[in-house]
Amino acid sequence: MEILHSKIFGENLSSTPLLVFHGLFGMLDNWGSFGKELGEFLPVHLIDLRNHGRSFHSENMSHDDLADDIANYMNHYRIEKAHVLGHSLGGKAVMQFAINYSEKVEKLIVVDIGPKAYPPHHQGIIKALETVNFDEVKSRGEVENVLTQYIPEKSTIQFLAKNLYWEENGDSKKLNWRFNLKTLSEKYNQFVSNAIKFGVFEGETLFIAGEKSNYILPQDEFSIKQQFPKAKFVKIKNAAHWVQADNPVDFAVVVKDFLGLKNN
């Protein structure tokens, strides 16, 4: 059994830990500042999802697979119960986990995603990523130039470029993606265009949305409460889909408040 890769802050603290999961094409490094800040109060595990960052690659990528990975991770680290937080794809993973393994969840935090199916909307990004020929490009700048032909937003290109690393093969090395582009492309519909499986999590739940994002609509709240009856909803000002990056101060305050952590 393979265990997800993680970085842990505040591991000597005795309170209930917080497990944090990034979104599609992300990695735990995206959450470093948040992990450090919350690690002053409780143990924080920043975790790479399968097929992302330094975690293992697999041909399987269903919501149940992601939920099982979290359960295996907790068993490996002997964590009986945790707060779990997930953004976007990570949010789908923690929702399914809370339904499948409700006894392991203290509080659930879902960031800018609902349990519903979403229409495919990353085709441009996937096309851009697949266009990069790592036998030809020799620098990060060259990779970014390829992506620029397909992706207009510089911030998105910089976000994706964080996944570049030098892959060593004998005496030679070449750039590659840390994420498993093949599986993420092939199984995309399985984890984006599918709702999570129906079930109910009775525990305390917080849905955090970006004020400028349309991932969670007002009309979604009724159906969300069918599965998460104790759900509360908070909108973060001056934030779009990447809520924690757009407004990290307000985001951290909201999370601390929900977890009952004292703000200094």
PyMOL commands that set and color helices and strands:
alter all, ss='L'
color gray80, all
select helices_A, chain A and resi 28-38+63-76+89-100+102-104+123-131+140-148+154-161+181-186+188-191+220-227+243-246+248-259
alter helices_A, ss='H'
color red, helices_A
select strands_A, chain A and resi 6-9+18-21+44-47+82-87+105-111+164-169+172-177+204-210+231-236
alter strands_A, ss='S'
color yellow, strands_A
deselect
rebuild
show_as cartoon
